[in-house]
Amino acid sequence: MCGIVACRTSRPAVEYLRVALRRLEYRGYDSVGVALRTVTGDVARLRTTGRINALDQLVDQWAGTRLDGAGLGHTRWATHGAVTEANAHPHTDCTGRITLVHNGIVENADELRDELRAGGHRFATSVDSEVLCHLVEHARARCGDLFEAVELALSRVKGSWALAAMEAQAGRIVVAANGSPLLVAHAPHGDFAASDIGAIAEWVDEYRVLDDGDVVELAASGRWSRRGGVAGQRPAAIKCTWHACDADRAGYADFMAKEIDEQPEAVSRVLDQLGGGIATGELWAGLGLPPFTRLRVIGCGTSLNAGQVIGHAVRRLGGIPTAITVASEAAEEIPDASQLCLAISQSGETADVLHAMESTAVSGSPVVALTNNPHATLARRAHAVVECAAGTEIGVAATKTFVCQIVAGVALMISALVATNRLASATANRLVDDLRRLPDQLFAAATVAKCVVPPIVDQVGTATGFIFLSRGAGLPYAAEGALKLKELSYRWAEHYPAGELKHGPLALISTGTPVVVIDNGDPKLALNMAEVRARGGHVVSIGPAGCDVPLADIRQQPWGPLESAVPLQIFARNLALALGRDVDKPRNLAKSVTVE
């Protein structure tokens, strides 16, 4: 959620931090700051609640001692304490010698703060992260070494962290991780640490991901310890495949528009990657997992909606009972015998999903991770991984990751059903052929929606609330449409099964109320739309010929009307732009939600 970057470089660190922090903007933030070592061993700490442009101005106005090659940067998404400059990272200790940036939650912060205050430490904020800085300071006074001080301090902490601590006088930086992502890399430019490879990929060829409990000195041959002991073998280096063009809008007005248009290509890539083993069952067999008679899907937000689509396909094609579990509620669930858990997270770092893997809902069951990052924490903790291969997605509101999760998840389930003799190969081949048609269908849907959606937005743009309806396999798309509208426009939007209208939601309909209907061909939907129109509601239908947004070649598929996702995304984006919203960085939201 928050973004961390740290570096020790031969050139001034600020040159790298400025670029890296911009690469981290997509994660979402409400303040940003840097701590920069000067050539005299002091620290310039610059922070703002503005955007990174405001931080650039502070850096440009710096008139103090020349800056050197050690520094920390941070984008904060507030969880503890208001959005103020004082609460922004980096934090500092009582002496000003140690500065620290942190992503995560310190669960015993109040207890540690009281103990440190009793020992004479002075706190400037109520932010839990500041406790870590004073805890390192306290340990440093006892052991005399920054690396050992970080190890000692973290032995007292309950919670999650990715952190970087810098000792100004020596210019040393020590980083650590537990339950929150962090990676390190050595390159000709210097040594780097970051929450996300995209922040530093411009300068590195490969990187290593910290495991839980790792503490690492940021240096070419720096120490690496694991849970207080010397790491016997460092994690394998991962080749960096990120490209600078991934973070370029390529002439588009915003990343969301670019990523909507990238969906046909992304789906083709997923199918090219998985396609050969779908209808044969080899995709499933290659995972080495045991047979299952039940499926549990675990996710949050858009990933949960994608999971609903996958679950519906499994029930329809294989007759397999499926449970859909909201990750944050997994502790309340009871595991089913012989179940397979499909844990879905775009980033692979979603805290609620990671905690769900330790819950009673999973309870020793085999877990398949469906993620856009095959090196993420979720992938490392799961028994098997399927990559949704959407490519870099900068916009906070998911678009291409949603459709790619569905395609990859459905492909996996078709393969599993073939491998377990629940689905005939001939049927599987036909389904794969239908999946292969999706890129053209998505492209056609975008072409139509770009023409017909803007006038619709003009008609409903002043509405303060929206209802989304569908039935059966279309219902998860109604849920996703409502979610996109809320995320981007900040207007109320709810989804319902169309049959539930008469059981309460019909009271919300009055003259002009926009009701978006995803028409998946269910004949009962016509009656539901008539009920809405009879009460003055403004129906916007998405579906077959004759609908307000007509989709060509729409058919009843086990995965539902996937092409409807495109006009729903375009509708939400256009409405948000009409209201003056930032569609790439919606308020209060973050791309990678690494706290509960």
LOROLO-241898 format. One record per residue (C-alpha): residue in three letters; x, y, z. Coordinates in steps of 0.001 Angstrom, whole numbers, plus 500000, padded with zeros to 6 digits. Layout:
REM LOROLO-241898
[node 'ala' [X Y Z]]
...
This chain:
REM LOROLO-241898
[node 'met' [500000 500000 500000]]
[node 'cys' [502579 502583 501071]]
[node 'gly' [505651 502696 498854]]
[node 'ile' [509241 502409 500058]]
[node 'val' [512476 503068 498226]]
[node 'ala' [516010 503272 499600]]
[node 'cys' [519365 503577 497883]]
[node 'arg' [523112 503961 498324]]
[node 'thr' [524498 505279 495041]]
[node 'ser' [527585 506939 493617]]
[node 'arg' [525503 509906 492411]]
[node 'pro' [523208 511948 494685]]
[node 'ala' [520448 509651 495936]]
[node 'val' [517770 512248 495290]]
[node 'glu' [518195 511758 491529]]
[node 'tyr' [517060 508156 491905]]
[node 'leu' [514473 508698 494628]]
[node 'arg' [512562 511266 492601]]
[node 'val' [512121 508832 489716]]
[node 'ala' [511391 505852 491969]]
[node 'leu' [508707 507678 493942]]
[node 'arg' [506915 508569 490724]]
[node 'arg' [506984 504893 489777]]
[node 'leu' [505307 504145 493123]]
[node 'glu' [502522 506714 492732]]
[node 'tyr' [500107 504138 491326]]
[node 'arg' [500002 502329 494678]]
[node 'gly' [498045 505254 496121]]
[node 'tyr' [499259 507806 498674]]
[node 'asp' [498293 510927 500595]]
[node 'ser' [501751 512191 501591]]
[node 'val' [505298 511747 500380]]
[node 'gly' [508748 512383 501805]]
[node 'val' [512476 511755 501568]]
[node 'ala' [515416 511613 503975]]
[node 'leu' [518670 512539 502214]]
[node 'arg' [522125 512236 503712]]
[node 'thr' [524388 515243 503271]]
[node 'val' [528145 515103 502677]]
[node 'thr' [528663 516152 506307]]
[node 'gly' [526649 513236 507680]]
[node 'asp' [523488 515160 508463]]
[node 'val' [519989 514471 507088]]
[node 'ala' [517709 516644 504986]]
[node 'arg' [514160 515474 505727]]
[node 'leu' [511600 516866 503260]]
[node 'arg' [507911 515916 503445]]
[node 'thr' [504598 517090 502033]]
[node 'thr' [500925 516152 501907]]
[node 'gly' [500902 517245 498289]]
[node 'arg' [501794 515191 495252]]
[node 'ile' [505340 514355 494207]]
[node 'asn' [505483 517607 492232]]
[node 'ala' [505294 519405 495578]]
[node 'leu' [508172 517291 496899]]
[node 'asp' [510195 518158 493786]]
[node 'gln' [509760 521843 494637]]
[node 'leu' [511045 521258 498179]]
[node 'val' [514087 519436 496817]]
[node 'asp' [514777 522165 494247]]
[node 'gln' [514590 524790 496989]]
[node 'trp' [517064 522947 499254]]
[node 'ala' [519835 525405 500075]]
[node 'gly' [521659 523394 502718]]
[node 'thr' [524732 521206 502573]]
[node 'arg' [525330 519225 499396]]
[node 'leu' [523439 515922 499271]]
[node 'asp' [525237 512594 498837]]
[node 'gly' [524319 509081 497687]]
[node 'ala' [522306 507663 500623]]
[node 'gly' [518602 508260 501052]]
[node 'leu' [515115 506981 501807]]
[node 'gly' [511814 507754 500095]]
[node 'his' [508228 506967 501041]]
[node 'thr' [504682 507413 499790]]
[node 'arg' [502210 507097 502678]]
[node 'trp' [498628 505859 502614]]
[node 'ala' [497387 506803 506086]]
[node 'thr' [496278 504076 508493]]
[node 'his' [497379 505551 511852]]
[node 'gly' [497170 509308 512310]]
[node 'ala' [495781 512072 510119]]
[node 'val' [497193 513134 506776]]
[node 'thr' [499638 515800 507959]]
[node 'glu' [503239 516704 507203]]
[node 'ala' [504220 515725 510753]]
[node 'asn' [502793 512245 510258]]
[node 'ala' [504453 511775 506877]]
[node 'his' [507493 509519 506565]]
[node 'pro' [510458 509408 506996]]
[node 'his' [510392 509528 510782]]
[node 'thr' [513390 510318 512924]]
[node 'asp' [514673 509400 516377]]
[node 'cys' [515399 511710 519301]]
[node 'thr' [518944 512421 518121]]
[node 'gly' [518194 512959 514452]]
[node 'arg' [520812 510337 513564]]
[node 'ile' [518407 507589 512520]]
[node 'thr' [515601 508003 510001]]
[node 'leu' [513134 505297 509058]]
[node 'val' [510368 504527 506557]]
[node 'his' [507838 501772 507168]]
[node 'asn' [504948 500011 505508]]
[node 'gly' [502738 497803 507654]]
[node 'ile' [501106 497797 511069]]
[node 'val' [502736 497733 514518]]
[node 'glu' [500099 495962 516585]]
[node 'asn' [501802 496584 519947]]
[node 'ala' [502722 500205 519192]]
[node 'asp' [500953 501650 522263]]
[node 'glu' [502729 499280 524626]]
[node 'leu' [506137 499982 523075]]
[node 'arg' [505537 503742 523016]]
[node 'asp' [504724 503807 526736]]
[node 'glu' [507869 501822 527491]]
[node 'leu' [510061 504079 525358]]
[node 'arg' [508560 507252 526819]]
[node 'ala' [509317 505952 530287]]
[node 'gly' [512925 505592 529121]]
[node 'gly' [513097 509238 528052]]
[node 'his' [512197 509046 524348]]
[node 'arg' [510275 511994 522923]]
[node 'phe' [507630 511338 520269]]
[node 'ala' [506523 513838 517640]]
[node 'thr' [503472 511896 516419]]
[node 'ser' [501015 509160 517344]]
[node 'val' [501911 507192 514191]]
[node 'asp' [502828 503573 514891]]
[node 'ser' [505791 503735 512485]]
[node 'glu' [507566 506332 514627]]
[node 'val' [507740 503761 517414]]
[node 'leu' [510011 501636 515225]]
[node 'cys' [512437 504502 514772]]
[node 'his' [512801 505069 518518]]
[node 'leu' [512994 501333 519112]]
[node 'val' [515963 501118 516718]]
[node 'glu' [517531 504143 518405]]
[node 'his' [517152 502465 521799]]
[node 'ala' [518659 499200 520540]]
[node 'arg' [521470 501057 518750]]
[node 'ala' [522525 502655 522038]]
[node 'arg' [522792 499194 523587]]
[node 'cys' [524568 497220 520853]]
[node 'gly' [526471 499912 518951]]
[node 'asp' [525626 498568 515467]]
[node 'leu' [522723 499511 513185]]
[node 'phe' [522215 496026 511724]]
[node 'glu' [522083 494391 515142]]
[node 'ala' [519902 497240 516401]]
[node 'val' [517291 496598 513707]]
[node 'glu' [517308 492878 514496]]
[node 'leu' [516979 493541 518217]]
[node 'ala' [514245 496138 517767]]
[node 'leu' [512135 493939 515512]]
[node 'ser' [512311 491063 517973]]
[node 'arg' [510016 493186 520159]]
[node 'val' [507499 494041 517456]]
[node 'lys' [504165 492357 516718]]
[node 'gly' [502657 493056 513337]]
[node 'ser' [503891 493488 509783]]
[node 'trp' [506637 495576 508265]]
[node 'ala' [508717 496473 505295]]
[node 'leu' [511163 499082 506530]]
[node 'ala' [514397 500850 505787]]
[node 'ala' [516468 502534 508501]]
[node 'met' [519325 504920 507717]]
[node 'glu' [522131 505956 510060]]
[node 'ala' [523192 509402 508915]]
[node 'gln' [526776 509622 510129]]
[node 'ala' [527910 506338 508581]]
[node 'gly' [525514 506457 505635]]
[node 'arg' [524450 502880 506334]]
[node 'ile' [520985 501576 505418]]
[node 'val' [519407 498403 506801]]
[node 'val' [516125 497006 505470]]
[node 'ala' [513781 494330 506814]]
[node 'ala' [510520 492637 505925]]
[node 'asn' [507796 490615 507586]]
[node 'gly' [504362 490188 506024]]
[node 'ser' [504897 493149 503681]]
[node 'pro' [506760 493147 500358]]
[node 'leu' [510311 494397 499958]]
[node 'leu' [513080 493573 497499]]
[node 'val' [516743 494502 497117]]
[node 'ala' [519037 494798 494120]]
[node 'his' [522691 495506 493405]]
[node 'ala' [523548 497302 490162]]
[node 'pro' [526315 499431 488629]]
[node 'his' [524384 502491 489811]]
[node 'gly' [524468 501281 493436]]
[node 'asp' [522332 499308 495866]]
[node 'phe' [518573 499655 496012]]
[node 'ala' [515568 498498 498028]]
[node 'ala' [511936 499004 497071]]
[node 'ser' [508392 497818 497633]]
[node 'asp' [507967 497234 493923]]
[node 'ile' [510452 496366 491190]]
[node 'gly' [508903 499032 488956]]
[node 'ala' [510367 501711 491221]]
[node 'ile' [513979 500744 490509]]
[node 'ala' [513802 498630 487339]]
[node 'glu' [515346 501416 485292]]
[node 'trp' [518714 500724 486937]]
[node 'val' [518749 496998 487784]]
[node 'asp' [518822 493734 485838]]
[node 'glu' [517852 491387 488664]]
[node 'tyr' [516607 491520 492233]]
[node 'arg' [516010 489409 495341]]
[node 'val' [512816 489342 497393]]
[node 'leu' [513065 489402 501184]]
[node 'asp' [511319 486591 503010]]
[node 'asp' [509484 487098 506303]]
[node 'gly' [511968 487787 509081]]
[node 'asp' [514823 488853 506773]]
[node 'val' [517115 491732 507733]]
[node 'val' [519539 492964 505058]]
[node 'glu' [522254 495606 504908]]
[node 'leu' [521952 497604 501711]]
[node 'ala' [525441 497102 500310]]
[node 'ala' [527089 495027 497583]]
[node 'ser' [528237 492392 500080]]
[node 'gly' [525987 493389 502963]]
[node 'arg' [524860 491045 505732]]
[node 'trp' [521665 489048 505292]]
[node 'ser' [520033 487429 508291]]
[node 'arg' [516854 485413 508634]]
[node 'arg' [514918 485528 511901]]
[node 'gly' [517984 486498 513880]]
[node 'gly' [520345 483948 512313]]
[node 'val' [522739 484151 509388]]
[node 'ala' [520916 483332 506165]]
[node 'gly' [522403 480084 504875]]
[node 'gln' [521481 480867 501285]]
[node 'arg' [520145 484093 499890]]
[node 'pro' [516987 483861 497813]]
[node 'ala' [517522 483284 494120]]
[node 'ala' [517923 486327 491931]]
[node 'ile' [514922 487116 489734]]
[node 'lys' [515425 488596 486298]]
[node 'cys' [513819 492006 485929]]
[node 'thr' [511315 492000 483047]]
[node 'trp' [509764 495391 483776]]
[node 'his' [510204 498039 481089]]
[node 'ala' [510084 501810 481414]]
[node 'cys' [507401 501963 478695]]
[node 'asp' [505081 500101 481092]]
[node 'ala' [504861 503290 483144]]
[node 'asp' [504290 505546 480117]]
[node 'arg' [500805 506625 479028]]
[node 'ala' [501818 506223 475355]]
[node 'gly' [499706 509168 474242]]
[node 'tyr' [496616 508264 476287]]
[node 'ala' [495014 510834 478568]]
[node 'asp' [495304 508452 481529]]
[node 'phe' [496540 504967 482352]]
[node 'met' [493017 503627 482745]]
[node 'ala' [492180 504417 479122]]
[node 'lys' [495413 502746 478008]]
[node 'glu' [494803 499660 480121]]
[node 'ile' [491208 499285 478921]]
[node 'asp' [492522 499194 475366]]
[node 'glu' [495242 496696 476325]]
[node 'gln' [492701 494064 477374]]
[node 'pro' [492413 492177 474062]]
[node 'glu' [496192 491849 473823]]
[node 'ala' [496448 490832 477496]]
[node 'val' [493823 488087 477111]]
[node 'ser' [495617 486782 474024]]
[node 'arg' [498832 486644 476038]]
[node 'val' [497166 484646 478830]]
[node 'leu' [495747 482139 476379]]
[node 'asp' [499044 481803 474533]]
[node 'gln' [500742 481120 477863]]
[node 'leu' [498192 478574 479108]]
[node 'gly' [496334 477448 476030]]
[node 'gly' [498254 474319 475075]]
[node 'gly' [497491 472553 478348]]
[node 'ile' [493875 473572 478897]]
[node 'ala' [491847 471063 476897]]
[node 'thr' [494330 468225 477536]]
[node 'gly' [494309 468605 481324]]
[node 'glu' [498076 469154 481335]]
[node 'leu' [497792 472644 482817]]
[node 'trp' [496182 471183 485926]]
[node 'ala' [498337 468047 486021]]
[node 'gly' [501500 470165 485921]]
[node 'leu' [500595 471786 489249]]
[node 'gly' [500949 468456 491083]]
[node 'leu' [497912 468994 493295]]
[node 'pro' [495559 466323 494670]]
[node 'pro' [492004 465798 493331]]
[node 'phe' [489277 467958 494837]]
[node 'thr' [485524 467671 495131]]
[node 'arg' [484846 471225 496314]]
[node 'leu' [486269 474640 495462]]
[node 'arg' [486729 477596 497782]]
[node 'val' [487507 480941 496167]]
[node 'ile' [489127 483600 498353]]
[node 'gly' [489560 487230 497326]]
[node 'cys' [488741 490894 497885]]
[node 'gly' [487145 493579 495737]]
[node 'thr' [487618 493089 492016]]
[node 'ser' [489471 489821 492588]]
[node 'leu' [486473 488513 494516]]
[node 'asn' [484198 489441 491606]]
[node 'ala' [486534 487566 489248]]
[node 'gly' [486372 484636 491658]]
[node 'gln' [482574 484680 491479]]
[node 'val' [482802 484292 487706]]
[node 'ile' [485277 481404 488017]]
[node 'gly' [483125 479740 490673]]
[node 'his' [480017 479948 488492]]
[node 'ala' [481905 478332 485606]]
[node 'val' [483064 475448 487816]]
[node 'arg' [479568 474794 489116]]
[node 'arg' [478057 474891 485654]]
[node 'leu' [480700 472819 483869]]
[node 'gly' [481630 470298 486545]]
[node 'gly' [478820 470320 489080]]
[node 'ile' [481367 471087 491802]]
[node 'pro' [480067 472849 494933]]
[node 'thr' [481800 476217 495269]]
[node 'ala' [482136 478541 498250]]
[node 'ile' [483002 482200 497703]]
[node 'thr' [484815 483630 500713]]
[node 'val' [485509 487302 501394]]
[node 'ala' [489132 487164 502532]]
[node 'ser' [488643 489442 505530]]
[node 'glu' [485865 487135 506789]]
[node 'ala' [487712 483848 506273]]
[node 'ala' [488186 483326 510005]]
[node 'glu' [484432 482751 510288]]
[node 'glu' [484366 479967 507685]]
[node 'ile' [484506 476195 508159]]
[node 'pro' [486668 474240 505691]]
[node 'asp' [485069 471660 503419]]
[node 'ala' [486548 468194 503114]]
[node 'ser' [488595 467606 499956]]
[node 'gln' [488483 471274 498984]]
[node 'leu' [490827 473224 496742]]
[node 'cys' [491391 476862 497675]]
[node 'leu' [491832 479377 494866]]
[node 'ala' [493345 482521 496403]]
[node 'ile' [493113 485512 494055]]
[node 'ser' [495090 488748 494385]]
[node 'gln' [496252 491021 491591]]
[node 'ser' [499377 492125 493490]]
[node 'gly' [499893 488897 495417]]
[node 'glu' [500451 491043 498518]]
[node 'thr' [496869 491654 499674]]
[node 'ala' [497039 491355 503462]]
[node 'asp' [493495 490039 503890]]
[node 'val' [494142 487237 501391]]
[node 'leu' [497484 486348 502993]]
[node 'his' [495854 486156 506422]]
[node 'ala' [492986 484099 504997]]
[node 'met' [495536 481445 504017]]
[node 'glu' [496240 480963 507730]]
[node 'ser' [492541 480840 508665]]
[node 'thr' [490133 478020 509391]]
[node 'ala' [488677 478451 505898]]
[node 'val' [491859 476958 504430]]
[node 'ser' [492997 474702 507272]]
[node 'gly' [495653 472698 505459]]
[node 'ser' [493867 472536 502100]]
[node 'pro' [495934 472835 498906]]
[node 'val' [496065 476449 497696]]
[node 'val' [496472 477737 494162]]
[node 'ala' [497491 481400 493908]]
[node 'leu' [496041 483328 490969]]
[node 'thr' [498080 486523 490738]]
[node 'asn' [499686 488989 488355]]
[node 'asn' [502988 488664 490246]]
[node 'pro' [504397 485115 490341]]
[node 'his' [507126 486192 492803]]
[node 'ala' [504779 487792 495348]]
[node 'thr' [504228 486633 498922]]
[node 'leu' [500976 484871 497978]]
[node 'ala' [502756 482906 495258]]
[node 'arg' [505525 481863 497639]]
[node 'arg' [503059 480667 500286]]
[node 'ala' [500719 478776 497948]]
[node 'his' [501202 475190 496814]]
[node 'ala' [500924 476206 493154]]
[node 'val' [500745 479408 491120]]
[node 'val' [498880 480438 487978]]
[node 'glu' [499892 483818 486573]]
[node 'cys' [497148 485973 485099]]
[node 'ala' [499810 487675 482909]]
[node 'ala' [497995 491002 482536]]
[node 'gly' [501237 492966 482474]]
[node 'thr' [501895 496131 484470]]
[node 'glu' [498697 497871 485564]]
[node 'ile' [499237 501412 486846]]
[node 'gly' [495649 502588 487337]]
[node 'val' [494436 501893 490857]]
[node 'ala' [491056 500623 489630]]
[node 'ala' [491605 497189 488084]]
[node 'thr' [490678 496691 484437]]
[node 'lys' [492851 494250 482496]]
[node 'thr' [493762 492320 485653]]
[node 'phe' [490051 491585 486141]]
[node 'val' [489515 490042 482709]]
[node 'cys' [492865 488226 482827]]
[node 'gln' [492077 486734 486246]]
[node 'ile' [488823 485395 484833]]
[node 'val' [490412 483931 481704]]
[node 'ala' [493325 482355 483596]]
[node 'gly' [491072 481026 486365]]
[node 'val' [488498 479589 483969]]
[node 'ala' [491277 478007 481882]]
[node 'leu' [492701 476366 485005]]
[node 'met' [489311 475005 486035]]
[node 'ile' [488542 473635 482557]]
[node 'ser' [491899 471849 482654]]
[node 'ala' [491188 470479 486147]]
[node 'leu' [487794 469158 485059]]
[node 'val' [489324 467422 482047]]
[node 'ala' [492121 465924 484149]]
[node 'thr' [489606 464554 486673]]
[node 'asn' [487249 463178 483996]]
[node 'arg' [484442 465606 484757]]
[node 'leu' [484575 467256 481339]]
[node 'ala' [485015 465686 477907]]
[node 'ser' [487996 466780 475831]]
[node 'ala' [485713 467667 472919]]
[node 'thr' [483731 470033 475150]]
[node 'ala' [486947 471498 476522]]
[node 'asn' [488260 472122 473002]]
[node 'arg' [485066 473963 472120]]
[node 'leu' [485362 476091 475270]]
[node 'val' [488981 476931 474469]]
[node 'asp' [487896 478006 470983]]
[node 'asp' [485312 480281 472615]]
[node 'leu' [487988 481714 474910]]
[node 'arg' [490128 482397 471844]]
[node 'arg' [487320 484598 470476]]
[node 'leu' [487394 486840 473547]]
[node 'pro' [490097 489274 472369]]
[node 'asp' [488069 490171 469266]]
[node 'gln' [484906 490440 471353]]
[node 'leu' [486601 492739 473860]]
[node 'phe' [487922 494930 471055]]
[node 'ala' [484480 495145 469463]]
[node 'ala' [482870 495956 472820]]
[node 'ala' [485343 498815 473369]]
[node 'thr' [484690 500203 469891]]
[node 'val' [480929 500274 470453]]
[node 'ala' [481142 501570 474031]]
[node 'lys' [483361 504516 473089]]
[node 'cys' [480602 505664 470730]]
[node 'val' [477453 505046 472738]]
[node 'val' [478533 505511 476374]]
[node 'pro' [479386 509269 476346]]
[node 'pro' [475796 510345 475477]]
[node 'ile' [474488 508016 478185]]
[node 'val' [476827 509628 480726]]
[node 'asp' [475498 513036 479680]]
[node 'gln' [471974 511827 480486]]
[node 'val' [472720 510359 483940]]
[node 'gly' [475729 512414 485030]]
[node 'thr' [473843 514380 487686]]
[node 'ala' [472468 511282 489434]]
[node 'thr' [473716 510714 492975]]
[node 'gly' [473057 506973 493058]]
[node 'phe' [473124 504028 490653]]
[node 'ile' [471782 500469 490718]]
[node 'phe' [473310 497586 488757]]
[node 'leu' [471256 494471 488020]]
[node 'ser' [471710 491092 486387]]
[node 'arg' [470979 487413 486881]]
[node 'gly' [473022 484230 487031]]
[node 'ala' [476401 484429 485322]]
[node 'gly' [475922 488162 484704]]
[node 'leu' [475683 489040 488390]]
[node 'pro' [479459 489270 489114]]
[node 'tyr' [479743 491764 486253]]
[node 'ala' [476999 493877 487816]]
[node 'ala' [479006 493778 491040]]
[node 'glu' [482170 494831 489213]]
[node 'gly' [480340 497614 487364]]
[node 'ala' [479021 499032 490638]]
[node 'leu' [482450 498753 492245]]
[node 'lys' [484145 500579 489357]]
[node 'leu' [481598 503394 489506]]
[node 'lys' [482088 503822 493263]]
[node 'glu' [485865 503728 493016]]
[node 'leu' [486142 506295 490243]]
[node 'ser' [483156 508668 490547]]
[node 'tyr' [482619 508600 494357]]
[node 'arg' [478888 508202 493687]]
[node 'trp' [476759 505606 495449]]
[node 'ala' [476297 502433 493432]]
[node 'glu' [474911 499064 494491]]
[node 'his' [474327 495802 492669]]
[node 'tyr' [471528 493306 493187]]
[node 'pro' [470254 490107 491637]]
[node 'ala' [467424 491386 489461]]
[node 'gly' [464982 489035 491186]]
[node 'glu' [465643 490852 494471]]
[node 'leu' [464214 494143 493207]]
[node 'lys' [460764 493453 494595]]
[node 'his' [462204 492427 497953]]
[node 'gly' [463369 495911 498929]]
[node 'pro' [465608 497716 496404]]
[node 'leu' [462600 498770 494298]]
[node 'ala' [461985 501422 496973]]
[node 'leu' [465129 503179 495719]]
[node 'ile' [463718 503662 492234]]
[node 'ser' [462219 507042 491421]]
[node 'thr' [462037 509227 488350]]
[node 'gly' [465400 509265 486607]]
[node 'thr' [467192 506730 488846]]
[node 'pro' [469888 505121 486648]]
[node 'val' [469642 501327 486599]]
[node 'val' [472384 499561 484643]]
[node 'val' [471328 496076 483507]]
[node 'ile' [473827 493485 482315]]
[node 'asp' [471618 491442 480003]]
[node 'asn' [473049 487938 479757]]
[node 'gly' [470055 486593 477886]]
[node 'asp' [467949 485553 480877]]
[node 'pro' [464311 486028 479726]]
[node 'lys' [463222 487198 483187]]
[node 'leu' [465373 490322 482891]]
[node 'ala' [462819 491893 480527]]
[node 'leu' [460231 491789 483313]]
[node 'asn' [462686 493317 485792]]
[node 'met' [463482 496170 483391]]
[node 'ala' [459755 496760 482903]]
[node 'glu' [459350 497044 486687]]
[node 'val' [462051 499717 486756]]
[node 'arg' [460630 501685 483834]]
[node 'ala' [457128 501578 485339]]
[node 'arg' [458486 503535 488309]]
[node 'gly' [460323 506114 486228]]
[node 'gly' [463783 504550 486411]]
[node 'his' [466308 505196 483641]]
[node 'val' [467378 501786 482313]]
[node 'val' [470793 501450 480658]]
[node 'ser' [471053 497954 479194]]
[node 'ile' [474272 496230 478150]]
[node 'gly' [473866 493055 476138]]
[node 'pro' [472512 491667 472867]]
[node 'ala' [471360 493665 469840]]
[node 'gly' [468666 496117 470844]]
[node 'cys' [470318 497052 474141]]
[node 'asp' [471557 500577 474815]]
[node 'val' [475096 499210 474608]]
[node 'pro' [474882 496332 472098]]
[node 'leu' [477532 493640 472273]]
[node 'ala' [478080 491548 469154]]
[node 'asp' [478193 487756 469335]]
[node 'ile' [477077 487667 472980]]
[node 'arg' [476255 484087 473924]]
[node 'gln' [475518 482100 477034]]
[node 'gln' [478939 481067 478293]]
[node 'pro' [479944 479417 481576]]
[node 'trp' [481991 482542 482374]]
[node 'gly' [479113 484893 481588]]
[node 'pro' [479172 488039 479451]]
[node 'leu' [482857 488897 479935]]
[node 'glu' [482782 491499 477153]]
[node 'ser' [480309 493543 479260]]
[node 'ala' [483233 494424 481546]]
[node 'val' [484575 496842 478923]]
[node 'pro' [481542 499168 478609]]
[node 'leu' [481169 499064 482390]]
[node 'gln' [484768 500279 482740]]
[node 'ile' [484278 502955 480087]]
[node 'phe' [481012 504068 481711]]
[node 'ala' [482673 504482 485120]]
[node 'arg' [485692 506266 483633]]
[node 'asn' [483635 508703 481548]]
[node 'leu' [481346 509559 484441]]
[node 'ala' [484333 510133 486718]]
[node 'leu' [486043 512397 484186]]
[node 'ala' [482819 514372 483749]]
[node 'leu' [482855 514938 487517]]
[node 'gly' [486506 516039 487491]]
[node 'arg' [487910 512936 489241]]
[node 'asp' [491412 511525 488884]]
[node 'val' [490634 508130 487351]]
[node 'asp' [494158 506771 487846]]
[node 'lys' [494406 507663 491533]]
[node 'pro' [490964 507616 493211]]
[node 'arg' [490790 509148 496658]]
[node 'asn' [491377 506962 499728]]
[node 'leu' [492317 503929 497608]]
[node 'ala' [495566 502087 496997]]
[node 'lys' [496618 499627 494324]]
[node 'ser' [498225 497102 496646]]
[node 'val' [496395 496802 499967]]
[node 'thr' [499058 495434 502300]]
[node 'val' [497279 496215 505597]]
[node 'glu' [494135 494643 507046]]
